[in-house]
Amino acid sequence: MIARIWHGYTSKHNADIYENLLKKEIFPGIEKKNVKGYKGIQLLRRSLEPEVEFTTIMWFDSIESVKQFAGDDYESAYVPAKAREVLERFDARSIHCELRHNLQYDF
């Protein structure tokens, strides 16, 4: 299992706007791509001064699945135009890590 990890930063004013954009448009749009091996996405939010950091963790079966989503330059960030309008800055490249152990409890 591969985790694709990315960070974006926005102003406190735009944080809720960006979060809603992710949940209502961008994440459903990713799902509609029907990428074989795409397993889901997690969204983390952290308040900083003076901005808000968002971290996304996408889950894939393999690097081949990541490439199906992102193309041959699979580390290149996927940031749609609407997201770029409200982000102050973001990682140009995503990192990819192999899941080596997973211990989960019910939330």
NORSUL-V437778 format. One record per pair of residues at least 12 apart in sequence whose C-alpha atoms are under 8 Angstrom apart, sorted by the first residue. I is the first residue (numbers start at 0). J is the second residue. D is the distance in whole Angstrom. If there is no record, write none. Layout:
# NORSUL-V437778
i:I j:J d:D
i:I j:J d:D
This chain:
# NORSUL-V437778
i:0 j:58 d:7
i:0 j:59 d:6
i:0 j:60 d:5
i:0 j:61 d:6
i:0 j:97 d:6
i:0 j:98 d:5
i:1 j:58 d:6
i:1 j:59 d:5
i:1 j:60 d:6
i:1 j:61 d:6
i:1 j:62 d:7
i:1 j:95 d:6
i:1 j:96 d:6
i:1 j:97 d:5
i:1 j:98 d:6
i:2 j:56 d:6
i:2 j:57 d:6
i:2 j:58 d:5
i:2 j:59 d:7
i:2 j:95 d:5
i:2 j:96 d:5
i:2 j:97 d:6
i:2 j:98 d:7
i:3 j:55 d:8
i:3 j:56 d:5
i:3 j:57 d:5
i:3 j:58 d:6
i:3 j:59 d:8
i:3 j:65 d:8
i:3 j:93 d:6
i:3 j:94 d:6
i:3 j:95 d:5
i:3 j:96 d:7
i:4 j:54 d:7
i:4 j:55 d:6
i:4 j:56 d:5
i:4 j:57 d:7
i:4 j:93 d:6
i:4 j:94 d:5
i:4 j:95 d:6
i:4 j:96 d:8
i:5 j:54 d:6
i:5 j:55 d:5
i:5 j:56 d:7
i:5 j:76 d:7
i:5 j:90 d:6
i:5 j:92 d:7
i:5 j:93 d:5
i:5 j:94 d:7
i:6 j:52 d:7
i:6 j:53 d:6
i:6 j:54 d:5
i:6 j:55 d:7
i:6 j:89 d:6
i:6 j:90 d:6
i:7 j:52 d:6
i:7 j:53 d:5
i:7 j:54 d:7
i:7 j:86 d:7
i:7 j:87 d:8
i:7 j:88 d:6
i:7 j:89 d:4
i:7 j:90 d:6
i:8 j:50 d:6
i:8 j:51 d:6
i:8 j:52 d:5
i:8 j:53 d:6
i:8 j:86 d:6
i:8 j:87 d:6
i:8 j:88 d:5
i:8 j:89 d:6
i:9 j:50 d:6
i:9 j:51 d:5
i:9 j:52 d:7
i:9 j:85 d:6
i:9 j:86 d:5
i:9 j:87 d:5
i:9 j:88 d:7
i:10 j:49 d:7
i:10 j:50 d:5
i:10 j:51 d:6
i:10 j:86 d:7
i:10 j:87 d:7
i:11 j:46 d:8
i:11 j:49 d:7
i:11 j:50 d:6
i:11 j:51 d:6
i:13 j:85 d:6
i:13 j:86 d:8
i:14 j:51 d:6
i:16 j:85 d:8
i:17 j:82 d:7
i:17 j:85 d:6
i:17 j:86 d:8
i:20 j:82 d:7
i:25 j:79 d:8
i:26 j:40 d:8
i:32 j:68 d:8
i:34 j:64 d:7
i:34 j:67 d:7
i:34 j:68 d:6
i:35 j:64 d:6
i:35 j:67 d:8
i:36 j:59 d:5
i:36 j:60 d:5
i:36 j:61 d:7
i:36 j:64 d:5
i:37 j:57 d:8
i:37 j:58 d:6
i:37 j:59 d:5
i:37 j:60 d:7
i:37 j:64 d:7
i:37 j:65 d:8
i:38 j:57 d:8
i:38 j:58 d:5
i:38 j:59 d:5
i:38 j:60 d:7
i:39 j:57 d:6
i:39 j:58 d:5
i:39 j:59 d:8
i:40 j:55 d:7
i:40 j:56 d:6
i:40 j:57 d:4
i:40 j:58 d:6
i:41 j:55 d:6
i:41 j:56 d:5
i:41 j:57 d:6
i:42 j:54 d:6
i:42 j:55 d:5
i:42 j:56 d:7
i:43 j:55 d:6
i:74 j:92 d:5
i:74 j:93 d:5
i:74 j:94 d:6
i:74 j:95 d:8
i:75 j:91 d:6
i:75 j:92 d:5
i:75 j:93 d:6
i:76 j:90 d:7
i:76 j:91 d:5
i:76 j:92 d:5
i:76 j:93 d:6
